[in-house]
Amino acid sequence: MLKYENGYPDTKVVGESNLSRTDTLLKVKEAEAQAKSIIEKAEEEKKSLIASARRDSVKRIQDAEAQSRAASEERVSQEREKLAVQRDALLKEGTENASKLESAATKEMAKAKDFLKKEFERTIDATS
């Protein structure tokens, strides 16, 4: 026999509950509110994770750039040291060559003076 409460039958069919329509609607609203809350929390967590990932990526990029600059500066410093050694060697070689040339020029100056003196005297003797 069917009993009517609030205008609805109070019989239980397979898959139905003993809740009234109002109670069922309230439960659905509660479930929707819970789902909305879960979705909002998930969105907040998503935003937080994205922000954290962005911060991490910026930090990694900055660290990589700093390492790259340090490595580059180290290579430049090493090359400068090599060039300084080469420069010093070339300057030393140039100074030695200049000393040799000056010494040879000094020796030749005496010969040149004698030659010029003899030529001058010969010219004077020839005109006299």
Backbone hydrogen bonds, N-H to C=O, Kabsch-Sander energy under -0.5 kcal/mol:
donor,donor_aa,acceptor,acceptor_aa,energy
5,E,3,K,-0.6
5,E,8,Y,-2.3
8,Y,5,E,-1.7
10,D,3,K,-2.2
13,V,11,T,-0.6
16,E,13,V,-2.4
24,T,20,S,-2.6
25,L,21,R,-2.5
26,L,22,T,-2.4
27,K,23,D,-2.5
28,V,24,T,-2.5
29,K,25,L,-2.6
30,E,26,L,-2.5
31,A,27,K,-2.5
32,E,28,V,-2.6
33,A,29,K,-2.6
34,Q,30,E,-2.6
35,A,31,A,-2.6
36,K,32,E,-2.7
37,S,33,A,-2.5
38,I,34,Q,-2.6
39,I,35,A,-2.6
40,E,36,K,-2.6
41,K,37,S,-2.5
42,A,38,I,-2.4
43,E,39,I,-2.5
44,E,40,E,-2.5
45,E,41,K,-2.6
46,K,42,A,-2.6
47,K,43,E,-2.7
48,S,44,E,-2.5
49,L,45,E,-2.8
50,I,46,K,-2.5
51,A,47,K,-2.5
52,S,48,S,-2.6
53,A,49,L,-2.6
54,R,50,I,-2.5
55,R,51,A,-2.5
56,D,52,S,-2.6
57,S,53,A,-2.6
58,V,54,R,-2.6
59,K,55,R,-2.5
60,R,56,D,-2.7
61,I,57,S,-2.5
62,Q,58,V,-2.6
63,D,59,K,-2.8
64,A,60,R,-2.7
65,E,61,I,-2.6
66,A,62,Q,-2.4
67,Q,63,D,-2.5
68,S,64,A,-2.4
69,R,65,E,-2.7
70,A,66,A,-2.5
71,A,67,Q,-2.6
72,S,68,S,-2.6
73,E,69,R,-2.9
74,E,70,A,-2.2
75,R,71,A,-2.3
76,V,72,S,-2.6
77,S,73,E,-2.5
78,Q,74,E,-2.4
79,E,75,R,-2.4
80,R,76,V,-2.5
81,E,77,S,-2.1
82,K,78,Q,-2.2
83,L,79,E,-2.7
84,A,80,R,-2.5
85,V,81,E,-2.2
86,Q,82,K,-2.4
87,R,83,L,-3.0
88,D,84,A,-2.6
89,A,85,V,-2.3
90,L,86,Q,-2.7
91,L,87,R,-2.9
92,K,88,D,-2.5
93,E,89,A,-2.5
94,G,90,L,-2.9
95,T,91,L,-2.6
96,E,92,K,-2.4
97,N,93,E,-2.6
98,A,94,G,-2.5
99,S,95,T,-2.4
100,K,96,E,-2.4
101,L,97,N,-2.7
102,E,98,A,-2.6
103,S,99,S,-2.6
104,A,100,K,-2.7
105,A,101,L,-2.7
106,T,102,E,-2.5
107,K,103,S,-2.1
108,E,104,A,-2.3
109,M,105,A,-1.9
110,A,106,T,-1.3
111,K,107,K,-1.2
112,A,108,E,-2.8
113,K,109,M,-3.0
114,D,110,A,-2.3
115,F,111,K,-2.6
116,L,112,A,-2.9
117,K,113,K,-2.7
118,K,114,D,-2.6
119,E,115,F,-2.6
120,F,116,L,-2.7
121,E,117,K,-2.7
122,R,118,K,-2.6
123,T,119,E,-2.3
124,I,120,F,-2.4
125,D,121,E,-3.0
126,A,122,R,-2.2
127,T,123,T,-1.5
128,S,124,I,-1.2
